[in-house]
Amino acid sequence: MARRAAGAVLSFARLAGSHRVTEVSWEAPHSTLRLRRPVRGIVGLVISGTDVGEHGDAPFVELDEDLRAGPFDLFVDARASRGVTIDVSSEWSRWLSKHKGSLRSIHMLTASRFVQLTANFVRNFAELGELMRIYTEPAAFDAELETAIAKARR
């Protein structure tokens, strides 16, 4: 069972006529995480606020479900994120490093210099290299996501 801090709220949505969960959200006092699956093989994670670890390992447990379905492209939209703690960025680094062989690509949009530095730390610590692209322009990130979704639908 995923661990969560007291006060965190979990919600999810299913694809109509399917057992497939297409969106999961974790809400806590300092941040909200929203995991979206627009099509098979594309997973989006939207982060807002400051992730101080209130969501525990719940996002990793959920992403492990995606790994069981096969390789996927991960899009992390952190344009509304103010940052994460060192512990949280270290957890993401470990998870990404462990599973980088099952990820086709990682795309991360950052809005602040602090979040960009954190993303670079994660990419370097997890030894992701060219597997992870960091964006500072929302239009470029959004275009890449739209292209990936269109390609996955074909």
MDTraj code that builds the backbone (N, CA, C; nanometers):
import mdtraj as md
import numpy as np

residues = "MET ALA ARG ARG ALA ALA GLY ALA VAL LEU SER PHE ALA ARG LEU ALA GLY SER HIS ARG VAL THR GLU VAL SER TRP GLU ALA PRO HIS SER THR LEU ARG LEU ARG ARG PRO VAL ARG GLY ILE VAL GLY LEU VAL ILE SER GLY THR ASP VAL GLY GLU HIS GLY ASP ALA PRO PHE VAL GLU LEU ASP GLU ASP LEU ARG ALA GLY PRO PHE ASP LEU PHE VAL ASP ALA ARG ALA SER ARG GLY VAL THR ILE ASP VAL SER SER GLU TRP SER ARG TRP LEU SER LYS HIS LYS GLY SER LEU ARG SER ILE HIS MET LEU THR ALA SER ARG PHE VAL GLN LEU THR ALA ASN PHE VAL ARG ASN PHE ALA GLU LEU GLY GLU LEU MET ARG ILE TYR THR GLU PRO ALA ALA PHE ASP ALA GLU LEU GLU THR ALA ILE ALA LYS ALA ARG ARG".split()
xyz = np.array([
    [0.0833, -0.1178, 0.0000],
    [0.0000, 0.0000, 0.0000],
    [0.0878, 0.1242, 0.0000],
    [0.0497, 0.2237, -0.0772],
    [0.1264, 0.3465, -0.0863],
    [0.1139, 0.4251, 0.0439],
    [0.2225, 0.4870, 0.0838],
    [0.2165, 0.5681, 0.2045],
    [0.1894, 0.7127, 0.1652],
    [0.1060, 0.7792, 0.2438],
    [0.0741, 0.9184, 0.2204],
    [0.0726, 0.9889, 0.3544],
    [0.0990, 1.1162, 0.3505],
    [0.0914, 1.1953, 0.4730],
    [-0.0547, 1.2200, 0.5078],
    [-0.0821, 1.2384, 0.6332],
    [-0.2177, 1.2707, 0.6761],
    [-0.2615, 1.3986, 0.6064],
    [-0.3847, 1.4014, 0.5616],
    [-0.4368, 1.5197, 0.4956],
    [-0.4224, 1.5171, 0.3450],
    [-0.3458, 1.4246, 0.2894],
    [-0.3340, 1.4143, 0.1446],
    [-0.4616, 1.3520, 0.0896],
    [-0.5047, 1.4009, -0.0251],
    [-0.6276, 1.3526, -0.0870],
    [-0.5921, 1.2858, -0.2188],
    [-0.6447, 1.1672, -0.2415],
    [-0.6207, 1.0921, -0.3644],
    [-0.7506, 1.0868, -0.4422],
    [-0.7448, 1.1160, -0.5714],
    [-0.8625, 1.1005, -0.6567],
    [-0.8179, 1.0426, -0.7897],
    [-0.9109, 0.9813, -0.8627],
    [-0.8748, 0.9253, -0.9921],
    [-0.9941, 0.9246, -1.0857],
    [-0.9665, 0.9126, -1.2163],
    [-1.0699, 0.9036, -1.3190],
    [-1.0381, 0.7851, -1.4084],
    [-1.1430, 0.7189, -1.4545],
    [-1.1255, 0.6060, -1.5458],
    [-1.1742, 0.6433, -1.6847],
    [-1.1125, 0.5824, -1.7853],
    [-1.1553, 0.5980, -1.9228],
    [-1.2941, 0.5374, -1.9356],
    [-1.3860, 0.6080, -1.9986],
    [-1.5235, 0.5592, -2.0125],
    [-1.5244, 0.4195, -2.0735],
    [-1.5992, 0.3286, -2.0106],
    [-1.6116, 0.1921, -2.0611],
    [-1.4866, 0.1077, -2.0429],
    [-1.3979, 0.1492, -1.9541],
    [-1.2710, 0.0788, -1.9375],
    [-1.2350, 0.0720, -1.7900],
    [-1.1480, -0.0200, -1.7570],
    [-1.0953, -0.0275, -1.6209],
    [-0.9673, 0.0549, -1.6076],
    [-0.9215, 0.1109, -1.7195],
    [-0.7958, 0.1851, -1.7214],
    [-0.8120, 0.3211, -1.6529],
    [-0.7314, 0.3451, -1.5519],
    [-0.7314, 0.4742, -1.4834],
    [-0.6524, 0.5718, -1.5697],
    [-0.7156, 0.6828, -1.6081],
    [-0.6496, 0.7788, -1.6962],
    [-0.5931, 0.8990, -1.6223],
    [-0.6404, 0.9230, -1.4999],
    [-0.5876, 1.0352, -1.4232],
    [-0.5934, 1.0043, -1.2741],
    [-0.4840, 1.0340, -1.2070],
    [-0.4752, 1.0190, -1.0622],
    [-0.4196, 1.1499, -1.0076],
    [-0.4798, 1.2005, -0.9001],
    [-0.4329, 1.3242, -0.8384],
    [-0.4054, 1.3015, -0.6911],
    [-0.2995, 1.3652, -0.6435],
    [-0.2677, 1.3665, -0.5014],
    [-0.2624, 1.5120, -0.4587],
    [-0.3457, 1.5485, -0.3638],
    [-0.3489, 1.6857, -0.3156],
    [-0.3057, 1.6879, -0.1694],
    [-0.2184, 1.7802, -0.1375],
    [-0.1685, 1.7958, -0.0009],
    [-0.1542, 1.9456, 0.0255],
    [-0.1291, 1.9840, 0.1477],
    [-0.1213, 2.1274, 0.1791],
    [-0.0199, 2.2077, 0.0969],
    [0.0929, 2.1461, 0.0599],
    [0.1972, 2.2220, -0.0085],
    [0.2066, 2.1990, -0.1585],
    [0.1500, 2.0883, -0.2062],
    [0.1615, 2.0596, -0.3493],
    [0.0505, 1.9667, -0.3970],
    [0.0338, 1.9682, -0.5273],
    [-0.0584, 1.8774, -0.5944],
    [0.0174, 1.8092, -0.7062],
    [-0.0003, 1.6781, -0.7179],
    [0.0551, 1.6012, -0.8286],
    [-0.0624, 1.5429, -0.9051],
    [-0.0560, 1.5516, -1.0382],
    [-0.1611, 1.4946, -1.1211],
    [-0.0946, 1.4096, -1.2285],
    [-0.1243, 1.2811, -1.2275],
    [-0.0693, 1.1876, -1.3252],
    [-0.1762, 1.1622, -1.4305],
    [-0.1428, 1.1849, -1.5571],
    [-0.2379, 1.1698, -1.6672],
    [-0.1849, 1.0715, -1.7696],
    [-0.2782, 0.9952, -1.8256],
    [-0.2445, 0.8992, -1.9309],
    [-0.3340, 0.9279, -2.0513],
    [-0.2937, 1.0216, -2.1370],
    [-0.3797, 1.0597, -2.2493],
    [-0.3969, 0.9478, -2.3524],
    [-0.2928, 0.8690, -2.3740],
    [-0.2951, 0.7527, -2.4634],
    [-0.1950, 0.6512, -2.4094],
    [-0.2074, 0.5287, -2.4553],
    [-0.1130, 0.4248, -2.4122],
    [0.0294, 0.4643, -2.4539],
    [0.1215, 0.4549, -2.3593],
    [0.2615, 0.4840, -2.3883],
    [0.3040, 0.6265, -2.3584],
    [0.2085, 0.7104, -2.3163],
    [0.2398, 0.8489, -2.2789],
    [0.1867, 0.8720, -2.1377],
    [0.2739, 0.9154, -2.0485],
    [0.2341, 0.9460, -1.9110],
    [0.2783, 1.0885, -1.8810],
    [0.1844, 1.1679, -1.8326],
    [0.2139, 1.3061, -1.7959],
    [0.2015, 1.3238, -1.6461],
    [0.2933, 1.3980, -1.5897],
    [0.2892, 1.4301, -1.4472],
    [0.2932, 1.5815, -1.4344],
    [0.1876, 1.6391, -1.3760],
    [0.1806, 1.7832, -1.3554],
    [0.2046, 1.8093, -1.2072],
    [0.3018, 1.8950, -1.1801],
    [0.3402, 1.9263, -1.0422],
    [0.3117, 2.0737, -1.0160],
    [0.2413, 2.1020, -0.9067],
    [0.2215, 2.2410, -0.8672],
    [0.2539, 2.2550, -0.7191],
    [0.2992, 2.3738, -0.6826],
    [0.3370, 2.3985, -0.5443],
    [0.4780, 2.3501, -0.5151],
    [0.5034, 2.3233, -0.3878],
    [0.6346, 2.2761, -0.3425],
    [0.6189, 2.1360, -0.2866],
    [0.6808, 2.0389, -0.3541],
    [0.6710, 1.8989, -0.3109],
    [0.7696, 1.8764, -0.1965],
    [0.7136, 1.8603, -0.0770],
    [0.7961, 1.8396, 0.0419],
    [0.7899, 1.6938, 0.0889],
    [0.7365, 1.6063, 0.0041],
    [0.7302, 1.4645, 0.0382],
    [0.5975, 1.4198, 0.0946],
    [0.4973, 1.5054, 0.0897],
    [0.3668, 1.4730, 0.1471],
    [0.2947, 1.3585, 0.0767],
    [0.3360, 1.3274, -0.0448],
    [0.2687, 1.2240, -0.1232],
    [0.3324, 1.0863, -0.1042],
    [0.4403, 1.0819, -0.0268],
    [0.5067, 0.9549, 0.0003],
    [0.5509, 0.8871, -0.1282],
    [0.5356, 0.7550, -0.1326],
    [0.5763, 0.6804, -0.2515],
    [0.4599, 0.6553, -0.3462],
    [0.3450, 0.7159, -0.3197],
    [0.2259, 0.6926, -0.4021],
    [0.2497, 0.7182, -0.5512],
    [0.3159, 0.8276, -0.5922],
    [0.3396, 0.8469, -0.7356],
    [0.4267, 0.7360, -0.7962],
    [0.5232, 0.6867, -0.7213],
    [0.6100, 0.5803, -0.7718],
    [0.5337, 0.4493, -0.7866],
    [0.4479, 0.4211, -0.6911],
    [0.3650, 0.3003, -0.6981],
    [0.2766, 0.3070, -0.8222],
    [0.2195, 0.4234, -0.8480],
    [0.1332, 0.4410, -0.9656],
    [0.2135, 0.4281, -1.0943],
    [0.3313, 0.4886, -1.0991],
    [0.4163, 0.4778, -1.2185],
    [0.4642, 0.3346, -1.2413],
    [0.4799, 0.2596, -1.1340],
    [0.5171, 0.1184, -1.1497],
    [0.4104, 0.0431, -1.2282],
    [0.2836, 0.0829, -1.2129],
    [0.1753, 0.0227, -1.2919],
    [0.1974, 0.0492, -1.4402],
    [0.2408, 0.1702, -1.4734],
    [0.2688, 0.2029, -1.6130],
    [0.3852, 0.1211, -1.6665],
    [0.4856, 0.0981, -1.5837],
    [0.6005, 0.0176, -1.6256],
    [0.5583, -0.1246, -1.6611],
    [0.4625, -0.1782, -1.5860],
    [0.4147, -0.3140, -1.6148],
    [0.3451, -0.3227, -1.7500],
    [0.2919, -0.2113, -1.7979],
    [0.2231, -0.2092, -1.9272],
    [0.3214, -0.1961, -2.0434],
    [0.4469, -0.1645, -2.0143],
    [0.5475, -0.1522, -2.1193],
    [0.6145, -0.0161, -2.1177],
    [0.7152, 0.0027, -2.2036],
    [0.7892, 0.1300, -2.2078],
    [0.6957, 0.2475, -2.2377],
    [0.7297, 0.3637, -2.1822],
    [0.6482, 0.4820, -2.2082],
    [0.7342, 0.6072, -2.2071],
    [0.6768, 0.7153, -2.2608],
    [0.7382, 0.8474, -2.2576],
    [0.6790, 0.9215, -2.1387],
    [0.7644, 0.9815, -2.0559],
    [0.7209, 1.0539, -1.9378],
    [0.7375, 1.2036, -1.9618],
    [0.6281, 1.2773, -1.9455],
    [0.6281, 1.4222, -1.9592],
    [0.5969, 1.4832, -1.8231],
    [0.6906, 1.5603, -1.7676],
    [0.6748, 1.6219, -1.6367],
    [0.6569, 1.7722, -1.6565],
    [0.5389, 1.8200, -1.6244],
    [0.5068, 1.9622, -1.6386],
    [0.5198, 2.0274, -1.5014],
    [0.6311, 2.0954, -1.4810],
    [0.6587, 2.1599, -1.3526],
    [0.6511, 2.3119, -1.3643],
    [0.5730, 2.3605, -1.4614],
    [0.5651, 2.5060, -1.4801],
    [0.5031, 2.5765, -1.3590],
    [0.4207, 2.5046, -1.2821],
    [0.3580, 2.5646, -1.1632],
    [0.4244, 2.5165, -1.0343],
    [0.5405, 2.4554, -1.0475],
    [0.6125, 2.4060, -0.9298],
    [0.7070, 2.5139, -0.8777],
    [0.7105, 2.5243, -0.7470],
    [0.8057, 2.6161, -0.6835],
    [0.9323, 2.5420, -0.6420],
    [0.9270, 2.4079, -0.6462],
    [1.0449, 2.3302, -0.6123],
    [1.0113, 2.2043, -0.5354],
    [1.1146, 2.1304, -0.5021],
    [1.1031, 2.0074, -0.4237],
    [1.2150, 2.0080, -0.3202],
    [1.1975, 1.9287, -0.2172],
    [1.3039, 1.9158, -0.1181],
    [1.4154, 1.8284, -0.1743],
    [1.5291, 1.8314, -0.1086],
    [1.6414, 1.7463, -0.1489],
    [1.6019, 1.5999, -0.1396],
    [1.5289, 1.5627, -0.0350],
    [1.4849, 1.4234, -0.0205],
    [1.3955, 1.3807, -0.1363],
    [1.3033, 1.4666, -0.1768],
    [1.2124, 1.4331, -0.2863],
    [1.2897, 1.4221, -0.4175],
    [1.3793, 1.5153, -0.4461],
    [1.4559, 1.5063, -0.5707],
    [1.5456, 1.3828, -0.5697],
    [1.5958, 1.3446, -0.4549],
    [1.6773, 1.2229, -0.4449],
    [1.5926, 1.0981, -0.4718],
    [1.4685, 1.0959, -0.4203],
    [1.3794, 0.9825, -0.4468],
    [1.3493, 0.9708, -0.5953],
    [1.3217, 1.0846, -0.6605],
    [1.2966, 1.0816, -0.8048],
    [1.4208, 1.0349, -0.8803],
    [1.5371, 1.0809, -0.8382],
    [1.6616, 1.0381, -0.9039],
    [1.6787, 0.8874, -0.8945],
    [1.6548, 0.8317, -0.7767],
    [1.6689, 0.6862, -0.7588],
    [1.5682, 0.6102, -0.8440],
    [1.4413, 0.6564, -0.8445],
    [1.3382, 0.5860, -0.9206],
    [1.3694, 0.5918, -1.0706],
    [1.4049, 0.7097, -1.1202],
    [1.4359, 0.7236, -1.2627],
    [1.5592, 0.6429, -1.3018],
    [1.6600, 0.6430, -1.2182],
    [1.7795, 0.5653, -1.2460],
    [1.7481, 0.4160, -1.2540],
    [1.6685, 0.3698, -1.1601],
    [1.6327, 0.2278, -1.1554],
    [1.5523, 0.1856, -1.2777],
    [1.4691, 0.2752, -1.3306],
    [1.3760, 0.2385, -1.4370],
    [1.4080, 0.3010, -1.5727],
    [1.5244, 0.3631, -1.5868],
    [1.5545, 0.4331, -1.7118],
    [1.5534, 0.3404, -1.8336],
    [1.5775, 0.2135, -1.8142],
    [1.5726, 0.1189, -1.9256],
    [1.4318, 0.0926, -1.9757],
    [1.3316, 0.1281, -1.8962],
    [1.1918, 0.1078, -1.9350],
    [1.1248, 0.2367, -1.9806],
    [1.1987, 0.3452, -1.9815],
    [1.1446, 0.4730, -2.0259],
    [1.2005, 0.5061, -2.1631],
    [1.1114, 0.5393, -2.2565],
    [1.1579, 0.5755, -2.3915],
    [1.2191, 0.7146, -2.3913],
    [1.1598, 0.8039, -2.3127],
    [1.2111, 0.9403, -2.3024],
    [1.1503, 1.0069, -2.1796],
    [1.2174, 1.1119, -2.1334],
    [1.1687, 1.1921, -2.0218],
    [1.1790, 1.3377, -2.0664],
    [1.0685, 1.4097, -2.0553],
    [1.0630, 1.5505, -2.0931],
    [1.0162, 1.6275, -1.9710],
    [1.0888, 1.7330, -1.9339],
    [1.0495, 1.8087, -1.8158],
    [1.0499, 1.9579, -1.8458],
    [0.9354, 2.0215, -1.8190],
    [0.9220, 2.1656, -1.8337],
    [0.9432, 2.2313, -1.6987],
    [1.0339, 2.3279, -1.6941],
    [1.0595, 2.4026, -1.5708],
    [1.0282, 2.5497, -1.5959],
    [0.9833, 2.6188, -1.4931],
    [0.9514, 2.7604, -1.5093],
    [1.0493, 2.8497, -1.4331],
    [1.1093, 2.7963, -1.3293],
    [1.2020, 2.8780, -1.2509],
    [1.3433, 2.8220, -1.2610],
    [1.4389, 2.9065, -1.2357],
    [1.5794, 2.8654, -1.2384],
    [1.6054, 2.7586, -1.1320],
    [1.5418, 2.7699, -1.0154],
    [1.5600, 2.6715, -0.9089],
    [1.5116, 2.5335, -0.9526],
    [1.3943, 2.5262, -1.0141],
    [1.3414, 2.3974, -1.0593],
    [1.4281, 2.3430, -1.1732],
    [1.4781, 2.4301, -1.2584],
    [1.5677, 2.3860, -1.3655],
    [1.6962, 2.3259, -1.3080],
    [1.7525, 2.3885, -1.2062],
    [1.8728, 2.3344, -1.1415],
    [1.8436, 2.1977, -1.0788],
    [1.7273, 2.1844, -1.0175],
    [1.6879, 2.0566, -0.9578],
    [1.6738, 1.9501, -1.0654],
    [1.6122, 1.9865, -1.1785],
    [1.5963, 1.8916, -1.2894],
    [1.7323, 1.8474, -1.3425],
    [1.8248, 1.9405, -1.3544],
    [1.9609, 1.9058, -1.3988],
    [2.0289, 1.8124, -1.2996],
    [2.0095, 1.8380, -1.1698],
    [2.0642, 1.7488, -1.0677],
    [2.0091, 1.6077, -1.0861],
    [1.8786, 1.5965, -1.1024],
    [1.8154, 1.4648, -1.1192],
    [1.8710, 1.3958, -1.2438],
    [1.8788, 1.4683, -1.3553],
    [1.9304, 1.4096, -1.4797],
    [2.0734, 1.3602, -1.4614],
    [2.1568, 1.4393, -1.3958],
    [2.2964, 1.3999, -1.3767],
    [2.3112, 1.2868, -1.2752],
    [2.2429, 1.2977, -1.1612],
    [2.2541, 1.1968, -1.0559],
    [2.2027, 1.0607, -1.1027],
    [2.0934, 1.0621, -1.1792],
    [2.0348, 0.9370, -1.2284],
    [2.1027, 0.8884, -1.3562],
    [2.2002, 0.9652, -1.4043],
    [2.2735, 0.9305, -1.5267],
    [2.1777, 0.9068, -1.6431],
    [2.0890, 1.0049, -1.6655],
    [1.9885, 0.9922, -1.7705],
    [2.0368, 1.0449, -1.9049],
    [2.1347, 1.1340, -1.9034],
    [2.1907, 1.1864, -2.0276],
    [2.0834, 1.2368, -2.1229],
    [2.0942, 1.1940, -2.2495],
    [2.0024, 1.2397, -2.3538],
    [1.8618, 1.1820, -2.3409],
    [1.8421, 1.0862, -2.2511],
    [1.7085, 1.0310, -2.2286],
    [1.6151, 1.1387, -2.1736],
    [1.6717, 1.2361, -2.0999],
    [1.5912, 1.3407, -2.0376],
    [1.6196, 1.4762, -2.1010],
    [1.5126, 1.5378, -2.1514],
    [1.5214, 1.6735, -2.2054],
    [1.4552, 1.7696, -2.1079],
    [1.5203, 1.8817, -2.0845],
    [1.4662, 1.9841, -1.9956],
    [1.4284, 2.1047, -2.0805],
    [1.3046, 2.1496, -2.0638],
    [1.2504, 2.2614, -2.1396],
    [1.2301, 2.3812, -2.0467],
    [1.2522, 2.5000, -2.1007],
    [1.2207, 2.6221, -2.0271],
    [1.1115, 2.7001, -2.0994],
    [1.0764, 2.6584, -2.2201],
    [0.9715, 2.7233, -2.2989],
    [0.8486, 2.6334, -2.3049],
    [0.7363, 2.6776, -2.2471],
    [0.6148, 2.5957, -2.2482],
    [0.5700, 2.5543, -2.3885],
    [0.5823, 2.6426, -2.4869],
    [0.5367, 2.6107, -2.6222],
    [0.6129, 2.4908, -2.6796],
    [0.7423, 2.4835, -2.6560],
    [0.8226, 2.3708, -2.7068],
    [0.7835, 2.2402, -2.6376],
    [0.7643, 2.2458, -2.5064],
    [0.7220, 2.1279, -2.4303],
    [0.5839, 2.0814, -2.4764],
    [0.4892, 2.1754, -2.4864],
    [0.3532, 2.1404, -2.5278],
    [0.3511, 2.0808, -2.6685],
    [0.4308, 2.1353, -2.7584],
    [0.4380, 2.0830, -2.8953],
    [0.4933, 1.9407, -2.8959],
    [0.5961, 1.9155, -2.8163],
    [0.6551, 1.7813, -2.8082],
    [0.5530, 1.6813, -2.7538],
    [0.4776, 1.7222, -2.6530],
    [0.3740, 1.6353, -2.5964],
    [0.2652, 1.6074, -2.6994],
    [0.2191, 1.7098, -2.7692],
    [0.1161, 1.6907, -2.8721],
    [0.1648, 1.5964, -2.9818],
    [0.2894, 1.6117, -3.0232],
    [0.3468, 1.5246, -3.1267],
    [0.3529, 1.3808, -3.0777],
    [0.3951, 1.3610, -2.9539],
    [0.4046, 1.2258, -2.8973],
    [0.2667, 1.1609, -2.8879],
    [0.1653, 1.2368, -2.8489],
    [0.0290, 1.1825, -2.8387],
    [-0.0215, 1.1443, -2.9770],
    [-0.0014, 1.2326, -3.0743],
    [-0.0461, 1.2030, -3.2109],
    [0.0232, 1.0793, -3.2662],
    [0.1516, 1.0655, -3.2408],
    [0.2278, 0.9491, -3.2879],
    [0.1767, 0.8218, -3.2201],
    [0.1466, 0.8293, -3.0915],
    [0.0973, 0.7120, -3.0175],
    [-0.0411, 0.6683, -3.0649],
    [-0.1203, 0.7620, -3.1136],
    [-0.2551, 0.7287, -3.1619],
    [-0.2520, 0.6567, -3.2961],
    [-0.1436, 0.6708, -3.3702],
    [-0.1340, 0.6061, -3.5032],
    [-0.1080, 0.4588, -3.4909],
])
top = md.Topology()
chain = top.add_chain()
for i, resn in enumerate(residues, 1):
    res = top.add_residue(resn, chain, resSeq=i)
    for name in ("N", "CA", "C"):
        top.add_atom(name, md.element.get_by_symbol(name[0]), res)
traj = md.Trajectory(xyz[None], top)
